[in-house]
Amino acid sequence: MEILQKICLVLTIIGAVNWGLVGLFDFNLVTFLLGDTSMLTRAVYTLVGIAGLINIGLLFVHLDTK
């Protein structure tokens, strides 16, 4: 489970950086790299969204518990 959470955390960070670029510079890195209407673009957005939902579980886990 720890590996899944780390993968999801990386995807969530990528999504956050992309939203930061959109907010600051009106530049969407995902659409720049993959195209505007690409199925791969939709897949990236979907994976980032699912990763964010999985990371909600981190709010309820004590960090010092192993």
N, C-alpha and C positions, 0 to 999 in steps of 0.2 A: 504494500500500500504506500510505503514511503516513496518508492520510485515513481508511482503514478502521481502523487502529490507534487513531486519535484518537477515532473514534466508539465503538469498543469500550471505550476507557478511560473515556469519559463514562458509558456504560452500566454499567460495573463500579463506578464511583464512586457512581452512583445506587443500585445494589444494596447497596453497602457502607453507605451512609447509611441505607437502609431496614433492614438488619440491625442497625445501631446503634440505631435507634429501637425495634426489636423487643426488643433486649437491655436497653436502659435503661428503656423506658417501657411495654413490652408493647403497642406501637402499630405496626401494619403499615400504612404509608402507601399501598402499592399496593392492598391490599384495601379500604382506606378510600375511595380515589378511584375504583376500578373495580368494586368488588363482590367478594364472596367466591368465587363459582363462575363468574365471567365467563370467556369464552374469551379476552378481551383480557387479563385478569389472567394467565392461563396463558401467553399469548404474551409478555408482559413478562418473566415469570420465565424463559421459554425463551431469549429474546434476551439477558438478563443472563447466563445460564449460558454461552451460546455465546460471548459477549463475554469472559467470564472465561477460557475455554479459549483463545481467540485471543490474549489478553494473556499467556499463558504463554510465547509466543514472544518477548516482550520480555525475558525473563530471559536469553535466549541471544544477544541483540544488544548490541553495545557501543554505549553512548550517544554516544560521540564519532565514530562511523562514520557517514558520509553517502554 
